[in-house]
Amino acid sequence: MKLTEHIELIGSGAAGFDLTDPLDCHVYLVRGPAGAALIDAGAGASAREFAQRLRGETGERHLLLTHGHADHAGGAAELARSVAGIAVRAGAPADRWIAAGDEELLSVDRGKAAGVYPDEYAFAACPAVRPIADGEQVDLGGGVVLRAVATPGHADGHTCYLLDAPGGRALFSGDCVFTGGRISLQSLHDARVPEYAASLARLAGLEVDMLLPGHHEISLARAGRHLRTARDVLGRGLLPGSTT
């Protein structure tokens, strides 16, 4: 699903557009003349398909993970195996948990108990993952640049990616913020309300054209209004409405 000249939605599960495996988050392909990047990897069943798409791109290849939950990072190991030279990145400390395949720290055990993942699901360790720092940039050439924005709260190490490109500015927000200013606050060991509030306030200061979250609807114009909606709720001493 082509969204702009530089952005394509190549994966999406049951909490989206049913393009690939039901467990998948939205998976975006961002391309520039010097390389391409996937934003998130899905849960794993679709990883070979995503790898094939990435192998068809020229230049450097990157996988930028928003966080370690299995629907976003479960396919990272297969992509690392299948795409030569791919750079796999995630925010700390999630990078270490993904590298080890630690299902407890990645809350896969809680997801199984809640029926989100089947009992037979296994998170494949991805030793190739490396940390990405707040503010670090991935330059794909031709003015297509991704910048990491540390946004903990939904999960430790959660990172959004801000894209500047000739066609406009987009925020790949993972599970931090969704259209309508909604959030995803879950009863997990690394869901932290003060950090979440600080992350939402930080994002509200960004000027963006497009909001491209990890699930549900996307916004291709005037997307800053969704970030400001979350900020306005915070200003009243509340937390925005939560979605799954």
Backbone as JSON, one array per atom type, in Angstrom:
{
  "sequence": "MKLTEHIELIGSGAAGFDLTDPLDCHVYLVRGPAGAALIDAGAGASAREFAQRLRGETGERHLLLTHGHADHAGGAAELARSVAGIAVRAGAPADRWIAAGDEELLSVDRGKAAGVYPDEYAFAACPAVRPIADGEQVDLGGGVVLRAVATPGHADGHTCYLLDAPGGRALFSGDCVFTGGRISLQSLHDARVPEYAASLARLAGLEVDMLLPGHHEISLARAGRHLRTARDVLGRGLLPGSTT",
  "N": [[0.85, -1.18, 0.0], [1.0, 1.92, -1.13], [1.92, 4.92, 0.34], [3.21, 7.4, 0.2], [5.67, 8.96, -1.96], [7.96, 7.97, -0.8], [7.24, 6.19, 1.2], [5.85, 3.09, 2.09], [3.27, 0.94, 3.1], [3.72, -2.24, 4.07], [3.01, -4.33, 5.64], [0.48, -5.5, 7.89], [-1.7, -6.33, 10.48], [-4.45, -7.96, 12.22], [-5.28, -5.88, 13.86], [-5.4, -3.76, 12.19], [-5.1, -3.46, 8.82], [-5.25, -6.0, 7.79], [-3.33, -7.06, 5.98], [-1.24, -8.85, 6.15], [0.04, -11.42, 8.32], [-2.21, -12.08, 11.05], [-1.17, -11.36, 13.59], [0.63, -9.35, 13.15], [1.98, -6.05, 13.53], [1.58, -2.75, 12.02], [3.8, -2.57, 9.35], [6.24, -0.67, 7.92], [7.83, 0.37, 4.91], [10.47, 2.4, 4.14], [12.03, 4.34, 1.76], [14.93, 5.67, 0.14], [17.24, 7.2, -2.2], [19.74, 6.18, -1.43], [19.34, 4.01, 0.17], [17.22, 1.82, 2.22], [14.69, 1.38, 4.74], [13.05, -0.67, 7.09], [10.35, -0.09, 9.22], [9.74, -1.57, 12.07], [9.01, -5.13, 12.45], [6.96, -6.97, 12.46], [5.3, -9.97, 13.75], [6.6, -12.3, 13.04], [5.74, -14.44, 11.32], [5.41, -13.34, 8.81], [7.91, -12.52, 8.09], [9.73, -13.46, 6.15], [8.55, -12.63, 3.79], [8.72, -9.85, 4.16], [11.49, -9.62, 4.19], [12.14, -10.34, 1.58], [11.08, -8.16, 0.2], [12.75, -6.14, 1.18], [15.26, -6.97, 0.32], [15.03, -6.41, -2.33], [15.54, -3.74, -2.56], [17.86, -1.02, -3.2], [21.19, -0.11, -2.08], [22.03, 0.74, 1.37], [20.57, -1.21, 4.04], [18.13, -1.21, 6.56], [16.67, -2.08, 9.71], [14.46, -0.73, 11.83], [13.35, -0.83, 14.98], [10.49, -0.11, 16.9], [9.89, -0.95, 19.48], [10.15, -3.72, 21.82], [8.0, -5.56, 21.92], [6.3, -8.52, 20.84], [4.68, -8.43, 18.53], [5.81, -6.42, 17.1], [8.57, -6.87, 17.01], [9.09, -9.56, 16.71], [9.72, -10.65, 14.24], [12.31, -9.91, 13.74], [14.65, -11.53, 13.98], [14.51, -13.35, 11.81], [14.63, -11.55, 9.66], [17.19, -10.51, 10.07], [18.69, -12.79, 9.53], [18.05, -13.21, 6.86], [18.55, -11.0, 5.24], [21.3, -9.74, 3.89], [23.8, -7.91, 5.53], [22.08, -6.19, 6.86], [21.22, -3.6, 9.13], [20.16, -3.79, 12.32], [18.23, -2.2, 14.69], [17.33, -0.96, 17.95], [15.83, 0.71, 20.75], [17.5, 1.1, 23.91], [16.57, -0.4, 27.06], [15.55, -2.42, 25.48], [16.85, -3.46, 23.26], [18.69, -5.33, 24.27], [17.0, -7.24, 25.38], [15.65, -8.16, 23.14], [17.8, -9.2, 21.71], [18.44, -11.37, 23.33], [16.1, -12.78, 23.27], [14.28, -12.75, 25.4], [11.49, -13.72, 26.77], [10.05, -13.08, 29.05], [10.88, -10.47, 29.9], [10.17, -9.15, 27.59], [7.49, -9.33, 27.71], [6.08, -11.35, 26.47], [5.14, -13.6, 27.73], [3.04, -12.58, 29.24], [1.39, -11.76, 27.18], [0.7, -14.24, 26.05], [-0.74, -15.34, 28.19], [-2.91, -13.68, 28.16], [-4.11, -14.38, 25.84], [-3.36, -13.13, 23.53], [-1.17, -13.99, 22.02], [-0.67, -17.22, 20.62], [-0.23, -20.3, 22.51], [1.9, -21.75, 21.48], [3.55, -19.91, 20.36], [6.79, -18.56, 19.82], [9.33, -16.34, 20.65], [11.89, -15.42, 18.63], [15.29, -15.14, 19.3], [17.39, -12.36, 18.53], [20.41, -11.81, 17.97], [21.78, -9.91, 16.45], [20.85, -7.33, 16.86], [21.33, -3.88, 17.63], [21.83, -1.06, 19.85], [19.97, 2.01, 19.47], [20.39, 5.45, 19.69], [18.76, 8.26, 21.28], [17.93, 10.81, 19.08], [19.68, 9.97, 17.12], [20.49, 9.58, 13.66], [19.35, 8.17, 10.56], [20.33, 8.2, 7.41], [18.94, 8.07, 4.31], [19.49, 9.15, 1.92], [18.99, 11.69, -0.64], [17.59, 13.62, 0.8], [15.97, 12.16, 2.48], [15.56, 11.33, 5.62], [15.7, 9.65, 8.68], [15.02, 10.05, 12.12], [15.73, 9.04, 15.41], [13.54, 9.11, 18.17], [13.39, 9.06, 21.47], [10.91, 7.56, 23.39], [9.82, 6.48, 25.98], [7.45, 4.67, 28.04], [5.04, 3.34, 27.06], [6.53, 1.06, 26.8], [9.73, 0.04, 28.02], [12.51, 1.45, 26.4], [11.06, 2.2, 24.19], [10.84, 3.7, 21.02], [10.19, 6.28, 18.8], [10.18, 7.2, 15.31], [11.15, 9.87, 13.42], [10.52, 11.11, 10.32], [11.98, 13.04, 7.86], [11.35, 14.12, 4.68], [11.26, 14.84, 1.13], [8.53, 14.78, 0.46], [7.16, 15.46, 2.76], [6.75, 15.48, 6.39], [6.87, 12.81, 8.61], [5.71, 10.9, 11.41], [6.6, 7.92, 12.76], [5.05, 6.19, 15.03], [4.9, 3.88, 16.52], [3.66, 2.14, 19.29], [3.15, 4.28, 20.88], [1.5, 6.59, 20.47], [-1.65, 7.17, 18.94], [-4.03, 7.8, 16.27], [-6.39, 10.39, 16.97], [-5.27, 10.99, 19.36], [-5.03, 8.87, 21.08], [-3.62, 6.36, 23.32], [-1.5, 3.55, 24.36], [-1.67, 2.03, 27.12], [-0.68, -0.42, 29.18], [-0.99, -3.14, 31.54], [1.83, -3.93, 32.33], [5.24, -4.86, 33.13], [7.03, -2.83, 32.4], [5.57, -0.62, 31.7], [5.11, 2.73, 32.18], [3.78, 5.39, 33.81], [4.56, 8.21, 34.43], [6.79, 8.54, 32.68], [5.54, 8.0, 30.27], [3.75, 10.16, 30.06], [5.59, 12.27, 29.84], [6.77, 11.61, 27.39], [4.62, 11.89, 25.6], [4.12, 14.63, 25.88], [6.49, 15.61, 24.83], [6.33, 14.75, 22.11], [4.18, 16.29, 21.28], [5.28, 18.7, 20.73], [6.31, 18.52, 18.21], [6.19, 19.27, 14.73], [4.3, 17.74, 12.41], [3.33, 16.16, 9.36], [2.22, 13.68, 8.8], [0.91, 10.95, 10.67], [1.92, 7.84, 11.54], [1.15, 5.16, 12.99], [1.61, 2.08, 14.96], [-0.59, 0.43, 14.78], [-4.09, 0.26, 13.83], [-5.82, 3.19, 12.56], [-4.32, 5.46, 10.13], [-2.86, 8.7, 9.6], [-2.64, 11.03, 7.1], [-2.42, 13.71, 6.68], [-2.18, 16.93, 8.24], [-1.39, 15.95, 10.75], [-0.41, 16.71, 13.19], [-2.45, 17.46, 14.86], [-3.37, 15.23, 16.23], [-1.32, 14.65, 18.01], [-1.38, 16.96, 19.53], [-3.88, 16.72, 20.68], [-3.49, 14.65, 22.53], [-1.67, 15.99, 24.2], [-3.3, 18.05, 25.18], [-5.14, 16.68, 26.77], [-3.4, 15.7, 28.72], [-2.74, 18.13, 29.84], [-4.92, 18.65, 31.37], [-4.53, 17.11, 33.52], [-5.02, 14.43, 33.11], [-4.87, 11.11, 31.58], [-4.67, 10.24, 28.14], [-7.26, 8.45, 26.31], [-7.05, 4.88, 26.23], [-5.96, 2.39, 23.93], [-5.8, -0.9, 22.44]],
  "CA": [[0.0, 0.0, 0.0], [1.88, 3.08, -1.24], [1.38, 6.07, 1.05], [3.86, 8.57, -0.41], [6.76, 8.55, -2.84], [9.02, 7.33, -0.04], [6.72, 5.34, 2.27], [4.9, 2.07, 1.7], [2.81, 0.03, 4.15], [3.86, -3.57, 3.48], [2.49, -5.33, 6.56], [-0.54, -5.02, 8.84], [-2.46, -7.47, 10.95], [-5.87, -7.87, 12.54], [-5.55, -4.58, 14.46], [-5.07, -2.8, 11.15], [-5.7, -3.6, 7.5], [-5.25, -7.41, 7.4], [-2.51, -7.27, 4.79], [-0.34, -9.98, 6.38], [-0.36, -12.27, 9.44], [-3.05, -11.36, 12.01], [-0.43, -10.86, 14.75], [1.55, -8.28, 12.76], [1.72, -4.61, 13.59], [1.88, -2.1, 10.75], [5.22, -2.59, 8.97], [6.43, 0.34, 6.89], [9.07, 0.42, 4.15], [10.87, 3.77, 3.8], [13.12, 4.24, 0.8], [15.59, 6.81, -0.44], [18.17, 6.76, -3.24], [20.93, 5.55, -0.89], [19.02, 2.87, 1.02], [15.84, 1.6, 2.63], [14.52, 0.97, 6.12], [11.77, -1.15, 7.6], [9.95, 0.31, 10.56], [9.19, -2.74, 12.73], [9.25, -6.4, 11.76], [5.86, -7.9, 12.63], [5.44, -11.01, 14.77], [7.5, -13.35, 12.59], [5.24, -15.29, 10.24], [5.52, -12.62, 7.54], [9.25, -11.94, 7.99], [10.37, -13.8, 4.88], [7.97, -11.72, 2.79], [9.32, -8.53, 4.36], [12.88, -9.72, 3.8], [12.18, -10.32, 0.12], [10.87, -6.78, -0.23], [13.91, -5.33, 1.51], [16.36, -7.38, -0.55], [14.82, -5.79, -3.64], [15.92, -2.32, -2.52], [19.28, -0.76, -3.41], [21.88, 0.64, -1.04], [22.01, 0.22, 2.73], [19.29, -1.73, 4.51], [17.99, -1.01, 7.99], [15.44, -2.44, 10.43], [14.33, 0.13, 12.99], [12.27, -1.36, 15.82], [9.97, 0.86, 17.85], [10.03, -1.53, 20.81], [10.41, -5.14, 21.8], [6.84, -6.45, 21.97], [6.46, -9.53, 19.8], [4.02, -8.06, 17.27], [6.67, -5.45, 16.43], [9.97, -7.29, 16.92], [9.22, -11.01, 16.59], [10.3, -11.01, 12.94], [13.65, -9.33, 13.57], [15.66, -12.56, 13.8], [14.45, -13.86, 10.43], [15.13, -10.5, 8.77], [18.64, -10.45, 10.24], [19.25, -13.95, 8.84], [17.7, -13.28, 5.44], [18.96, -9.81, 4.5], [22.73, -9.56, 4.13], [24.28, -6.58, 5.88], [21.05, -5.34, 7.46], [21.48, -3.02, 10.45], [18.96, -3.94, 13.17], [18.39, -1.25, 15.79], [16.21, -0.79, 18.88], [16.19, 1.5, 21.91], [17.88, 0.38, 25.12], [17.2, -1.72, 27.14], [14.85, -3.42, 24.67], [17.79, -4.12, 22.34], [19.27, -6.5, 24.94], [15.96, -8.25, 25.55], [15.41, -8.73, 21.8], [18.99, -10.01, 21.39], [18.39, -12.6, 24.11], [14.81, -13.45, 23.14], [13.78, -12.9, 26.77], [10.04, -13.59, 26.66], [9.49, -12.45, 30.25], [11.12, -9.04, 29.84], [9.44, -8.64, 26.43], [6.07, -9.51, 28.06], [5.42, -12.37, 25.65], [4.43, -14.48, 28.66], [1.77, -11.93, 29.57], [0.57, -11.82, 25.97], [0.15, -15.59, 25.93], [-1.75, -15.52, 29.23], [-4.09, -12.89, 27.77], [-4.65, -14.9, 24.59], [-2.92, -12.33, 22.38], [-0.33, -14.89, 21.26], [-0.96, -18.63, 20.92], [0.71, -20.92, 23.45], [3.06, -22.28, 20.77], [4.36, -18.82, 19.82], [8.12, -18.41, 20.41], [10.05, -15.15, 20.19], [13.23, -15.81, 18.2], [16.34, -14.21, 19.68], [18.03, -11.66, 17.41], [21.68, -11.28, 18.5], [22.32, -8.85, 15.6], [20.3, -6.01, 17.17], [22.22, -2.93, 18.31], [21.04, 0.07, 20.37], [19.9, 3.28, 18.75], [20.32, 6.52, 20.68], [17.87, 9.39, 21.04], [18.5, 11.8, 18.18], [20.51, 9.36, 16.08], [19.88, 9.69, 12.35], [19.6, 7.21, 9.5], [20.2, 8.99, 6.18], [18.68, 7.22, 3.16], [19.83, 9.89, 0.72], [17.97, 12.47, -1.31], [16.78, 14.35, 1.76], [15.12, 11.22, 3.23], [16.31, 11.11, 6.84], [14.96, 9.2, 9.85], [15.67, 10.4, 13.39], [15.18, 8.34, 16.56], [12.99, 9.94, 19.24], [13.13, 8.19, 22.62], [9.56, 7.8, 23.91], [9.43, 5.42, 26.9], [6.14, 4.78, 28.68], [4.36, 2.1, 26.66], [7.49, 0.01, 27.11], [11.09, 0.53, 28.12], [13.2, 1.47, 25.12], [10.21, 2.57, 23.06], [11.43, 4.74, 20.19], [9.51, 6.7, 17.59], [11.1, 7.62, 14.26], [10.68, 11.06, 12.72], [11.01, 11.12, 8.95], [11.96, 14.22, 7.02], [11.48, 13.72, 3.28], [10.7, 15.87, 0.23], [7.07, 14.75, 0.43], [6.55, 15.83, 4.04], [7.32, 14.98, 7.64], [6.02, 11.75, 9.18], [6.11, 10.3, 12.67], [6.29, 6.51, 12.97], [4.88, 6.33, 16.48], [4.81, 2.59, 17.21], [2.49, 2.03, 20.17], [3.15, 5.4, 21.82], [0.34, 7.45, 20.27], [-2.45, 6.78, 17.79], [-4.94, 8.86, 15.83], [-7.3, 10.83, 18.02], [-4.53, 11.2, 20.6], [-5.11, 7.69, 21.96], [-2.36, 5.74, 23.72], [-1.62, 2.14, 24.73], [-1.15, 1.86, 28.48], [-1.01, -1.78, 29.54], [-0.52, -3.58, 32.85], [3.05, -4.68, 32.09], [6.28, -4.47, 34.08], [7.76, -1.65, 31.98], [4.65, 0.47, 31.36], [5.43, 3.71, 33.22], [2.92, 6.55, 33.55], [5.26, 9.51, 34.32], [7.59, 8.55, 31.45], [4.6, 8.08, 29.14], [3.27, 11.54, 29.98], [6.68, 13.09, 29.33], [6.94, 11.3, 25.97], [3.52, 12.52, 24.86], [4.36, 16.08, 25.87], [7.58, 15.85, 23.89], [5.84, 14.59, 20.75], [3.25, 17.38, 20.95], [6.07, 19.83, 20.24], [6.76, 18.27, 16.84], [5.32, 19.6, 13.61], [4.31, 16.61, 11.49], [2.24, 16.07, 8.38], [1.64, 12.34, 8.82], [1.08, 10.1, 11.84], [1.9, 6.46, 11.07], [1.32, 4.36, 14.21], [1.83, 0.65, 14.8], [-1.87, -0.27, 14.58], [-5.29, 1.07, 13.63], [-5.86, 4.13, 11.45], [-3.19, 6.33, 9.9], [-3.24, 10.08, 9.25], [-1.73, 11.47, 6.04], [-2.4, 15.17, 6.58], [-2.5, 17.68, 9.46], [-1.32, 14.94, 11.8], [-0.06, 17.3, 14.48], [-3.64, 17.61, 15.71], [-3.48, 14.04, 17.09], [-0.34, 14.81, 19.08], [-1.85, 18.04, 20.39], [-5.01, 16.21, 21.45], [-2.92, 13.96, 23.69], [-1.11, 17.02, 25.08], [-4.38, 18.8, 25.84], [-5.66, 15.82, 27.84], [-2.38, 15.74, 29.76], [-2.82, 19.43, 30.48], [-6.03, 18.61, 32.35], [-4.16, 16.18, 34.58], [-5.54, 13.11, 32.79], [-4.19, 10.38, 30.53], [-5.56, 10.02, 27.0], [-7.9, 7.15, 26.24], [-6.13, 3.82, 25.86], [-6.39, 1.39, 22.97], [-4.92, -2.07, 22.45]],
  "C": [[0.9, 1.25, 0.0], [1.21, 4.29, -0.6], [1.93, 7.38, 0.49], [4.94, 8.04, -1.34], [7.8, 7.72, -2.1], [8.54, 6.32, 0.99], [5.7, 4.36, 1.71], [4.54, 1.24, 2.94], [2.81, -1.37, 3.58], [3.35, -4.68, 4.4], [1.48, -4.71, 7.5], [-1.42, -6.2, 9.21], [-3.9, -7.18, 11.28], [-6.25, -6.55, 13.19], [-5.19, -3.46, 13.47], [-5.83, -3.09, 9.88], [-5.65, -5.03, 6.96], [-4.5, -7.67, 6.1], [-1.64, -8.52, 4.92], [-0.84, -10.77, 7.59], [-1.17, -11.48, 10.47], [-2.3, -10.77, 13.2], [0.45, -9.65, 14.41], [1.04, -6.9, 13.14], [1.78, -4.05, 12.18], [3.39, -2.17, 10.53], [5.38, -1.67, 7.77], [7.79, 0.17, 6.22], [9.32, 1.87, 3.74], [12.06, 3.67, 2.88], [13.63, 5.61, 0.37], [16.59, 6.32, -1.47], [19.39, 6.02, -2.72], [20.62, 4.34, -0.02], [17.56, 2.8, 1.38], [15.81, 1.12, 4.06], [13.12, 0.41, 6.33], [11.56, -0.55, 8.98], [9.13, -0.84, 11.13], [9.18, -3.96, 11.82], [8.07, -7.36, 11.83], [6.21, -9.01, 13.61], [6.32, -12.17, 14.34], [7.02, -14.15, 11.4], [5.4, -14.65, 8.87], [6.94, -12.15, 7.24], [9.93, -12.28, 6.67], [9.83, -12.92, 3.76], [8.57, -10.33, 2.92], [10.78, -8.53, 3.92], [13.03, -9.67, 2.28], [12.0, -8.9, -0.42], [12.12, -5.94, 0.03], [15.11, -5.7, 0.65], [16.24, -6.76, -1.94], [15.19, -4.32, -3.7], [17.43, -2.18, -2.71], [19.88, -0.03, -2.21], [21.82, -0.05, 0.32], [20.61, -0.24, 3.12], [19.26, -1.67, 6.03], [16.68, -1.62, 8.47], [15.43, -1.63, 11.71], [13.12, -0.31, 13.78], [11.8, -0.28, 16.79], [10.05, 0.36, 19.28], [10.06, -3.04, 20.68], [9.21, -6.06, 21.82], [6.78, -7.3, 20.7], [5.8, -9.15, 18.48], [4.83, -7.05, 16.47], [8.07, -5.99, 16.16], [10.16, -8.79, 16.72], [9.84, -11.46, 15.28], [11.73, -10.56, 12.74], [14.7, -10.39, 13.28], [15.68, -13.09, 12.37], [14.95, -12.81, 9.45], [16.64, -10.4, 8.87], [19.33, -11.62, 9.52], [19.13, -13.83, 7.32], [18.19, -12.11, 4.6], [20.42, -9.5, 4.84], [23.04, -8.1, 4.46], [23.26, -5.67, 6.54], [21.5, -4.85, 8.83], [20.19, -3.04, 11.24], [19.16, -3.1, 14.42], [17.14, -1.2, 16.65], [16.72, 0.03, 20.07], [16.54, 0.63, 23.1], [16.84, 0.6, 26.22], [16.55, -2.79, 26.28], [15.79, -4.13, 23.71], [18.37, -5.39, 22.97], [18.25, -7.61, 25.09], [15.65, -8.95, 24.23], [16.58, -9.64, 21.42], [18.94, -11.35, 22.1], [17.1, -13.4, 23.89], [14.15, -13.7, 24.48], [12.27, -12.65, 26.79], [9.41, -12.96, 27.89], [9.67, -10.94, 30.19], [10.41, -8.39, 28.66], [7.93, -8.81, 26.58], [5.34, -10.46, 27.13], [4.63, -13.31, 26.54], [3.08, -13.9, 29.02], [0.83, -11.95, 28.37], [-0.05, -13.19, 25.76], [-0.96, -15.81, 26.96], [-3.04, -14.79, 28.89], [-4.73, -13.39, 26.48], [-4.27, -14.09, 23.37], [-2.07, -13.18, 21.45], [-0.7, -16.33, 21.6], [0.12, -19.24, 21.8], [1.99, -21.37, 22.75], [3.96, -21.17, 20.2], [5.7, -18.75, 20.56], [8.79, -17.19, 19.8], [11.48, -15.57, 19.88], [14.24, -14.74, 18.58], [17.02, -13.62, 18.44], [19.34, -11.03, 17.91], [22.24, -10.11, 17.69], [21.86, -7.45, 16.0], [21.32, -5.18, 17.94], [21.37, -1.74, 18.79], [21.05, 1.26, 19.42], [19.64, 4.38, 19.79], [19.31, 7.58, 20.29], [18.58, 10.42, 20.16], [19.36, 11.24, 17.07], [19.76, 9.34, 14.75], [20.29, 8.55, 11.43], [19.28, 7.93, 8.2], [20.08, 8.04, 4.99], [18.95, 7.93, 1.85], [18.67, 10.7, 0.16], [17.07, 13.27, -0.38], [15.83, 13.49, 2.56], [15.91, 10.78, 4.47], [15.37, 10.72, 7.98], [15.74, 9.56, 11.1], [14.96, 9.69, 14.54], [14.73, 9.34, 17.62], [12.62, 9.01, 20.39], [11.8, 8.55, 23.27], [9.14, 6.66, 24.85], [8.06, 5.69, 27.52], [5.29, 3.57, 28.35], [5.23, 0.91, 27.01], [8.86, 0.65, 27.23], [11.78, 0.42, 26.76], [12.34, 1.87, 23.94], [10.81, 3.78, 22.34], [10.52, 5.02, 19.01], [10.56, 7.12, 16.57], [10.46, 8.75, 13.45], [11.34, 11.11, 11.36], [10.87, 12.51, 8.34], [12.25, 13.78, 5.6], [10.89, 14.82, 2.4], [9.18, 15.92, 0.21], [6.39, 15.12, 1.73], [7.22, 15.15, 5.21], [6.35, 14.0, 8.27], [6.6, 11.27, 10.5], [5.64, 8.86, 12.69], [6.26, 6.32, 14.48], [4.75, 5.0, 17.21], [3.53, 2.48, 18.01], [2.43, 3.18, 21.17], [1.88, 6.24, 21.69], [-0.32, 7.1, 18.94], [-3.33, 7.96, 17.38], [-5.96, 9.15, 16.92], [-6.61, 11.08, 19.34], [-4.59, 10.04, 21.57], [-3.72, 7.14, 22.25], [-2.59, 4.25, 23.97], [-0.91, 1.94, 26.05], [-1.63, 0.51, 28.99], [-0.42, -2.12, 30.92], [0.67, -4.52, 32.66], [4.17, -4.1, 32.95], [6.98, -3.17, 33.71], [6.86, -0.56, 31.41], [4.71, 1.49, 32.5], [4.7, 5.02, 32.92], [3.69, 7.87, 33.48], [6.09, 9.62, 33.03], [6.69, 8.68, 30.23], [4.12, 9.52, 28.97], [4.35, 12.45, 29.42], [6.9, 12.85, 27.84], [5.86, 11.96, 25.13], [3.69, 14.03, 24.79], [5.46, 16.43, 24.89], [7.09, 15.77, 22.45], [4.93, 15.73, 20.33], [3.99, 18.61, 20.45], [6.56, 19.65, 18.82], [5.72, 18.76, 15.84], [5.41, 18.46, 12.6], [3.11, 16.68, 10.55], [1.49, 14.76, 8.52], [1.91, 11.65, 10.15], [0.87, 8.66, 11.39], [2.19, 5.55, 12.26], [1.48, 2.88, 13.89], [0.57, -0.16, 14.57], [-2.95, 0.77, 14.23], [-5.11, 2.08, 12.48], [-4.55, 4.9, 11.33], [-3.71, 7.7, 9.5], [-2.21, 10.62, 8.28], [-1.69, 12.98, 5.87], [-2.79, 15.77, 7.93], [-2.4, 16.8, 10.71], [-0.95, 15.51, 13.16], [-1.24, 17.42, 15.42], [-3.8, 16.41, 16.65], [-2.52, 14.14, 18.27], [-0.79, 15.89, 20.05], [-3.05, 17.61, 21.22], [-4.52, 15.48, 22.69], [-2.36, 14.97, 24.68], [-2.2, 17.74, 25.84], [-5.01, 17.99, 26.96], [-4.68, 15.81, 29.01], [-2.46, 17.04, 30.55], [-3.94, 19.52, 31.49], [-5.75, 17.63, 33.48], [-4.66, 14.77, 34.35], [-4.59, 12.4, 31.84], [-5.15, 10.16, 29.37], [-6.17, 8.62, 27.04], [-6.96, 6.11, 25.68], [-6.79, 2.87, 24.87], [-5.45, 0.22, 23.04], [-4.25, -2.22, 21.1]]
}
